[in-house]
Amino acid sequence: MNKASDVTNKRILITGGASGIGADSGLLLASRGAKVVLADLNEQAGNELAEKGQADGFEIYFYKVDVTDKASIQALFAYAMETLGGLDVVVNNAGIDHNPAPMHELSDDDFDRNIAVNLKGVWHCMRAAIACMAGKGPGHVINVASVAGLRSSPSISAYSASKHGVMGLTKSAAVEYAKIGLRFNAVCPSFIDTPMVRNTMAKIDERAQKAIVGASPMRRLGQVGEVSAGIAWLASDESSFMNGHAFTLDGGMLA
């Protein structure tokens, strides 16, 4: 196996692991020899995914977590440390969106929920990861952000604000903890063909749907496997000098 895809025996925790990018990344990494804990609020889907992976001979487990609950996150990391014998990589992928709307029409609940899950949830997981990995050799935290965290994003302002925050956390931690061997990077996809994006597109008219697809010079949505392949590369030792970076997978949208 070439180095870029070699994650053999790496111990990896993935939040938001029951569907979409998290699920595909978990199965891909486990298929390449990693030991994986998937975490998600969706217990049924998470258990089914882990069982499928185990049936294929992978070392993959599931743990239910609510990333808005600090105690739940602490229990998750304790489980991962005990089950895997430590952590080498943490992928903070759990996230939500909101119905597209002008900023002045968004409810406080929409804004608060996006910040609670997408930003504060990542913050809690980053701190737990630091506590688990500091002083135990190289460690890598990969935060799944978005191109919405790198540019203006009309109609999804709360989501965009949360993802800009994730980028701030990523860059700050990358500088703070580099000296002790911990790295922090963010993956910034554009519109990817996931259940969350399909749900959003179902709530907008055909013209807006075409605008989303046409936003990429490649004139298509990204595929989940294209993002999980990037995450797998980041999880490998091939990315060892990358730190504080926004790893953008957008088909050229920001070019």
C-alpha positions as CSV (number, residue, x, y, z in Angstrom):
1,M,0.0,0.0,0.0
2,N,1.4,3.4,-0.9
3,K,2.2,5.9,1.9
4,A,-0.6,8.3,0.9
5,S,-3.3,5.7,1.7
6,D,-1.5,3.9,4.6
7,V,-3.4,4.5,7.8
8,T,-2.7,1.0,9.1
9,N,-3.3,0.8,12.9
10,K,-4.0,4.5,13.2
11,R,-6.6,5.1,15.9
12,I,-9.3,7.4,14.6
13,L,-12.4,9.0,16.0
14,I,-15.0,10.5,13.7
15,T,-18.0,12.5,14.9
16,G,-21.0,12.8,12.6
17,G,-20.1,9.3,11.6
18,A,-23.5,7.8,10.9
19,S,-24.1,9.2,7.5
20,G,-22.6,11.3,4.6
21,I,-19.0,12.3,4.8
22,G,-18.4,10.9,8.2
23,A,-19.8,7.4,7.4
24,D,-17.9,7.2,4.1
25,S,-14.7,8.3,5.7
26,G,-15.0,5.8,8.6
27,L,-15.5,2.9,6.3
28,L,-12.7,4.0,3.9
29,L,-10.2,4.5,6.8
30,A,-11.2,1.2,8.4
31,S,-10.8,-0.6,5.0
32,R,-7.3,0.7,4.9
33,G,-6.4,-0.7,8.3
34,A,-7.3,2.0,10.7
35,K,-9.1,1.3,14.0
36,V,-12.2,3.6,14.0
37,V,-14.8,4.8,16.4
38,L,-17.8,6.5,14.8
39,A,-19.9,8.8,16.9
40,D,-23.3,10.3,16.1
41,L,-26.6,11.2,17.7
42,N,-28.3,8.7,15.3
43,E,-27.8,5.5,17.2
44,Q,-29.6,3.1,14.8
45,A,-27.7,4.3,11.7
46,G,-24.4,4.3,13.5
47,N,-24.8,0.8,14.9
48,E,-25.9,-0.5,11.5
49,L,-22.8,1.0,9.9
50,A,-20.4,-0.4,12.5
51,E,-22.0,-3.8,12.1
52,K,-21.6,-3.6,8.4
53,G,-17.9,-2.7,8.7
54,Q,-17.3,-5.5,11.3
55,A,-19.0,-8.0,8.9
56,D,-16.4,-7.0,6.3
57,G,-13.6,-7.6,8.8
58,F,-12.9,-4.0,9.8
59,E,-12.1,-2.8,13.3
60,I,-14.9,-0.2,13.6
61,Y,-17.2,0.7,16.5
62,F,-20.0,3.1,17.3
63,Y,-20.8,5.3,20.2
64,K,-23.8,7.6,20.6
65,V,-22.9,11.3,21.3
66,D,-24.5,14.7,21.5
67,V,-21.8,17.2,20.6
68,T,-23.7,20.0,22.2
69,D,-23.3,18.2,25.6
70,K,-19.8,18.5,27.2
71,A,-20.4,15.4,29.4
72,S,-21.4,13.4,26.4
73,I,-18.3,14.4,24.6
74,Q,-16.1,13.5,27.6
75,A,-17.8,10.1,27.7
76,L,-17.1,9.6,24.0
77,F,-13.4,10.3,24.2
78,A,-13.1,8.1,27.3
79,Y,-14.7,5.3,25.3
80,A,-12.5,5.9,22.3
81,M,-9.3,5.9,24.4
82,E,-10.3,2.6,26.1
83,T,-11.5,0.9,23.0
84,L,-8.7,1.9,20.7
85,G,-5.9,2.2,23.2
86,G,-5.4,5.9,22.4
87,L,-6.0,8.4,19.6
88,D,-3.9,9.4,16.6
89,V,-6.5,11.3,14.6
90,V,-9.8,13.0,15.5
91,V,-12.2,14.1,12.7
92,N,-14.7,16.6,13.9
93,N,-17.4,16.2,11.2
94,A,-20.7,16.5,13.1
95,G,-22.7,19.4,11.8
96,I,-26.1,20.8,10.8
97,D,-27.5,23.4,8.4
98,H,-30.6,25.6,8.4
99,N,-33.3,26.5,5.9
100,P,-32.0,29.1,3.5
101,A,-33.4,32.5,4.3
102,P,-32.3,36.2,4.4
103,M,-30.4,37.0,7.6
104,H,-33.2,39.2,9.1
105,E,-35.7,36.3,8.7
106,L,-33.6,33.7,10.5
107,S,-34.8,32.8,14.0
108,D,-32.7,33.0,17.1
109,D,-33.2,29.2,17.4
110,D,-31.6,28.6,14.0
111,F,-28.6,30.7,14.8
112,D,-28.1,29.3,18.3
113,R,-28.5,25.7,17.1
114,N,-25.9,26.1,14.3
115,I,-23.4,27.7,16.7
116,A,-24.1,25.0,19.4
117,V,-23.5,22.1,17.0
118,N,-21.1,23.4,14.3
119,L,-18.9,25.6,16.4
120,K,-19.2,24.9,20.1
121,G,-19.4,21.2,19.5
122,V,-16.1,21.3,17.5
123,W,-14.6,23.4,20.3
124,H,-15.5,20.9,23.0
125,C,-14.2,18.0,20.8
126,M,-10.9,19.9,20.1
127,R,-10.3,20.4,23.8
128,A,-11.1,16.8,24.5
129,A,-8.7,15.7,21.7
130,I,-5.9,17.9,23.0
131,A,-6.3,16.4,26.5
132,C,-6.2,12.9,25.1
133,M,-3.3,13.3,22.7
134,A,-1.0,15.9,24.2
135,G,2.3,14.3,25.3
136,K,1.6,11.0,23.6
137,G,3.3,11.5,20.2
138,P,2.0,13.1,17.0
139,G,-1.7,13.8,16.8
140,H,-3.9,15.3,14.2
141,V,-7.3,17.0,14.5
142,I,-9.2,17.4,11.2
143,N,-12.2,19.7,11.4
144,V,-14.8,19.6,8.7
145,A,-15.6,23.2,7.9
146,S,-16.9,24.4,4.5
147,V,-16.3,26.9,1.7
148,A,-19.0,28.8,3.6
149,G,-16.3,29.4,6.2
150,L,-14.0,31.0,3.6
151,R,-16.4,33.4,1.7
152,S,-19.7,35.1,1.8
153,S,-22.7,32.8,1.9
154,P,-26.0,34.6,1.3
155,S,-29.1,32.9,2.8
156,I,-27.1,30.6,5.1
157,S,-25.5,33.2,7.3
158,A,-25.8,31.3,10.6
159,Y,-24.2,28.2,9.0
160,S,-21.5,30.4,7.5
161,A,-20.8,32.2,10.8
162,S,-20.3,28.8,12.5
163,K,-17.9,27.6,9.8
164,H,-15.9,30.8,9.9
165,G,-15.6,30.1,13.6
166,V,-14.3,26.6,13.0
167,M,-11.6,28.1,10.7
168,G,-10.6,30.5,13.5
169,L,-10.4,27.6,16.0
170,T,-8.4,25.5,13.6
171,K,-5.8,28.2,12.8
172,S,-5.4,29.3,16.4
173,A,-4.9,25.7,17.7
174,A,-2.5,24.9,14.9
175,V,-0.2,27.6,16.1
176,E,-0.7,27.0,19.8
177,Y,0.0,23.3,19.8
178,A,2.5,22.7,17.0
179,K,5.4,22.6,19.4
180,I,4.0,19.6,21.2
181,G,3.4,17.6,18.1
182,L,-0.4,18.3,17.5
183,R,-1.6,19.5,14.2
184,F,-4.9,21.0,13.2
185,N,-6.3,21.3,9.7
186,A,-9.8,21.9,8.2
187,V,-11.5,20.3,5.3
188,C,-13.6,22.8,3.4
189,P,-16.0,21.2,0.9
190,S,-18.4,23.0,-1.3
191,F,-21.8,21.5,-2.1
192,I,-21.4,17.7,-1.7
193,D,-24.1,15.1,-2.6
194,T,-25.0,14.2,1.0
195,P,-28.3,13.8,2.8
196,M,-27.9,17.2,4.4
197,V,-27.4,19.0,1.0
198,R,-30.2,17.0,-0.6
199,N,-32.5,18.0,2.2
200,T,-31.5,21.7,1.7
201,M,-32.0,21.5,-2.1
202,A,-35.5,20.0,-1.6
203,K,-36.5,23.2,0.2
204,I,-35.6,25.6,-2.6
205,D,-36.9,26.2,-6.1
206,E,-35.5,24.7,-9.3
207,R,-33.7,28.0,-10.2
208,A,-31.8,28.0,-6.8
209,Q,-31.0,24.3,-7.2
210,K,-29.4,25.0,-10.6
211,A,-27.5,27.9,-9.1
212,I,-26.0,25.6,-6.5
213,V,-24.9,23.0,-9.0
214,G,-23.6,25.8,-11.3
215,A,-21.6,27.5,-8.6
216,S,-18.7,25.0,-9.4
217,P,-16.9,25.4,-12.6
218,M,-17.2,21.6,-12.9
219,R,-21.0,22.0,-13.0
220,R,-21.8,19.3,-10.5
221,L,-22.1,18.5,-6.8
222,G,-19.0,16.9,-5.2
223,Q,-19.2,13.3,-4.3
224,V,-18.9,12.0,-0.8
225,G,-16.0,9.7,-1.8
226,E,-14.0,12.7,-3.1
227,V,-14.1,14.3,0.4
228,S,-13.4,11.1,2.3
229,A,-10.4,10.4,0.1
230,G,-9.1,13.8,1.1
231,I,-9.7,13.1,4.7
232,A,-7.9,9.7,4.4
233,W,-4.9,11.5,2.9
234,L,-4.9,14.0,5.7
235,A,-5.1,11.1,8.2
236,S,-2.0,9.5,6.7
237,D,1.6,10.5,7.5
238,E,1.8,12.0,4.0
239,S,0.3,15.2,5.4
240,S,2.8,15.5,8.2
241,F,3.9,19.1,7.3
242,M,0.4,20.5,6.8
243,N,-0.8,22.5,9.7
244,G,-3.4,25.3,10.0
245,H,-4.6,24.8,6.5
246,A,-8.0,25.0,4.8
247,F,-8.0,21.9,2.6
248,T,-10.5,23.1,0.0
249,L,-12.5,20.6,-2.1
250,D,-14.8,22.8,-4.2
251,G,-14.4,21.9,-7.9
252,G,-12.8,25.3,-8.4
253,M,-15.5,27.4,-6.9
254,L,-13.0,29.7,-5.1
255,A,-10.5,29.8,-7.9
